[in-house]
Amino acid sequence: METFHRNDRLKVLSSLLPMKGDRALDVVCVASFPILYGALDFRSVLGINAHRPAIDRLRRDFLRPEWDFQVRNVREWAPSGPFDAITLLHSAEHLDLYDLTKVLDKLAAASKGTMVVETPEQYNTNERIAAAEGNPFEIHRSLVTAEYLAAWGFVPTARYLMDPPFSNMIYARNS
């Protein structure tokens, strides 16, 4: 497994995804969405996030005809696949394991290609940050491990270092 600095994060993520395809899905899309998917060639890319201000910001700043940003709560939403690529970048840890299990089941059923999960290795609650930003979705609710993700066929692919002692893991699986 490769270990790298966080500055190389998007390069590593894009190397795990197909360079082109029909449809891609980013669950809880954030600021890295346009950088990552801007380097790839998909006919359509759907980004979902339950926090309306995040979607409004993406719609305002990154308007491309093949990108669709929707306000959706992944806990309640059922994706209509198939998707060639699905990314969950720093979103899995915001769900409790009960909800995450249901979400991963739904996404695995909608995937016909690569799925990538990126998550912190250490448990870290961000209640103060969430309260300051007014975003209840920012609270870390679970520690997602390699053992947990193995049930869906994910394997640890890379680790990247943040400010000590924090690091993040990237897991990938192919359908």
C-alpha positions in Angstrom: 0.0 0.0 0.0 1.3 3.4 -1.0 1.7 6.2 1.6 1.9 9.8 0.3 1.5 13.4 1.3 -2.0 15.0 1.2 -0.8 17.3 -1.7 -0.9 14.2 -3.9 -4.4 13.1 -2.8 -6.3 14.0 -6.0 -3.6 12.5 -8.2 -3.9 9.2 -6.3 -7.8 9.3 -6.4 -7.9 10.0 -10.1 -5.5 7.1 -10.7 -8.0 4.7 -9.1 -11.0 5.8 -11.2 -11.6 5.1 -14.9 -10.4 8.0 -17.1 -13.7 8.0 -19.0 -17.1 6.5 -18.8 -20.8 6.9 -19.1 -22.0 7.9 -15.5 -20.3 8.8 -12.3 -21.7 9.5 -8.8 -20.1 11.5 -6.0 -21.8 11.0 -2.6 -21.7 14.1 -0.4 -19.8 16.0 -3.1 -17.4 18.7 -1.7 -14.8 21.2 -3.0 -12.6 18.4 -4.4 -15.4 17.2 -6.7 -14.7 19.6 -9.6 -11.0 19.1 -9.5 -11.3 15.3 -9.5 -14.0 14.9 -12.0 -12.8 17.8 -14.1 -9.8 15.7 -14.9 -11.9 12.7 -16.0 -14.2 12.3 -19.0 -17.7 11.1 -18.0 -20.9 11.7 -20.1 -22.7 12.7 -16.9 -21.6 13.1 -13.2 -24.1 13.4 -10.4 -23.0 15.0 -7.1 -25.3 14.7 -4.0 -25.1 16.4 -0.6 -27.8 16.9 2.0 -26.5 20.4 2.9 -28.1 22.9 0.6 -25.4 25.6 0.9 -22.8 23.1 -0.3 -24.9 22.3 -3.4 -25.7 25.9 -4.0 -21.9 26.8 -3.9 -21.1 24.0 -6.3 -23.9 25.0 -8.7 -22.7 28.6 -8.6 -19.0 28.0 -9.0 -18.8 24.9 -11.2 -21.3 25.0 -14.0 -20.7 22.3 -16.6 -23.5 20.8 -18.7 -22.6 17.2 -17.8 -22.5 17.9 -14.0 -25.7 17.7 -12.0 -25.7 18.7 -8.3 -28.7 17.7 -6.2 -29.7 18.2 -2.6 -30.2 14.6 -1.4 -29.8 12.8 1.9 -27.9 9.6 1.1 -29.6 7.8 3.9 -33.0 8.1 2.2 -32.0 8.3 -1.5 -31.9 5.3 -3.8 -29.5 5.7 -6.7 -30.6 4.7 -10.1 -27.5 3.0 -11.5 -25.5 1.7 -13.1 -22.6 4.0 -12.5 -19.1 3.4 -13.9 -17.5 5.2 -10.9 -18.8 6.0 -7.4 -16.9 8.1 -4.8 -17.5 8.6 -1.1 -14.8 11.1 -0.2 -14.8 11.9 3.5 -18.5 11.1 3.8 -18.7 7.5 5.2 -17.5 8.6 8.7 -20.4 11.1 8.9 -22.9 8.2 9.0 -23.4 5.8 11.9 -22.5 2.2 11.0 -26.2 1.1 10.7 -26.9 3.8 8.1 -23.5 3.3 6.4 -24.3 -0.4 5.9 -27.6 0.4 4.1 -25.9 3.1 2.0 -23.0 0.8 0.9 -25.5 -1.9 0.0 -27.4 0.5 -2.2 -24.3 1.9 -3.8 -22.8 -1.5 -4.4 -26.0 -2.5 -6.2 -25.8 0.6 -8.4 -22.1 0.2 -9.3 -20.9 -1.5 -12.5 -17.3 -0.2 -12.1 -15.1 1.3 -9.5 -16.1 2.5 -6.0 -13.7 4.6 -3.9 -14.1 5.4 -0.2 -11.8 7.9 1.5 -12.0 8.2 5.3 -9.9 9.2 8.3 -7.9 6.5 10.2 -8.5 8.2 13.6 -11.8 8.9 15.3 -12.3 12.7 15.4 -15.5 14.4 16.4 -15.9 17.9 14.8 -18.9 19.1 16.9 -17.3 22.6 17.4 -16.6 23.0 13.7 -20.1 21.8 12.8 -21.7 24.1 15.3 -19.7 27.1 14.0 -20.6 26.3 10.4 -24.2 25.5 11.2 -23.9 22.2 9.4 -25.1 19.2 11.4 -23.8 16.8 8.7 -20.2 17.5 9.6 -20.1 15.5 12.8 -18.1 12.3 12.6 -20.3 9.5 13.8 -18.2 6.4 13.1 -14.7 5.1 12.5 -14.7 3.2 9.2 -12.1 0.4 9.1 -10.6 -1.9 6.5 -12.3 -4.8 8.2 -15.7 -3.2 8.0 -15.3 -2.2 4.3 -14.0 -5.7 3.3 -17.6 -6.9 3.4 -18.2 -5.0 0.2 -14.9 -6.0 -1.4 -13.0 -2.8 -0.6 -9.3 -3.1 -0.1 -6.9 -0.5 1.4 -5.2 1.2 -1.5 -3.3 4.2 -0.1 -2.7 6.2 3.0 -2.0 9.9 3.0 -0.6 11.9 5.8 -2.2 15.0 7.2 -1.0 17.1 10.1 0.4 14.7 12.7 -1.0 12.5 14.1 -3.8 12.4 11.5 -3.8 10.3 8.4 -6.5 9.2 5.9 -7.1 6.0 4.0 -8.3 5.4 0.5 -10.1 2.1 -0.2 -11.2 0.9 -3.6 -13.2 -2.0 -5.1 -14.1 -3.0 -8.7 -17.4 -4.6 -9.6 
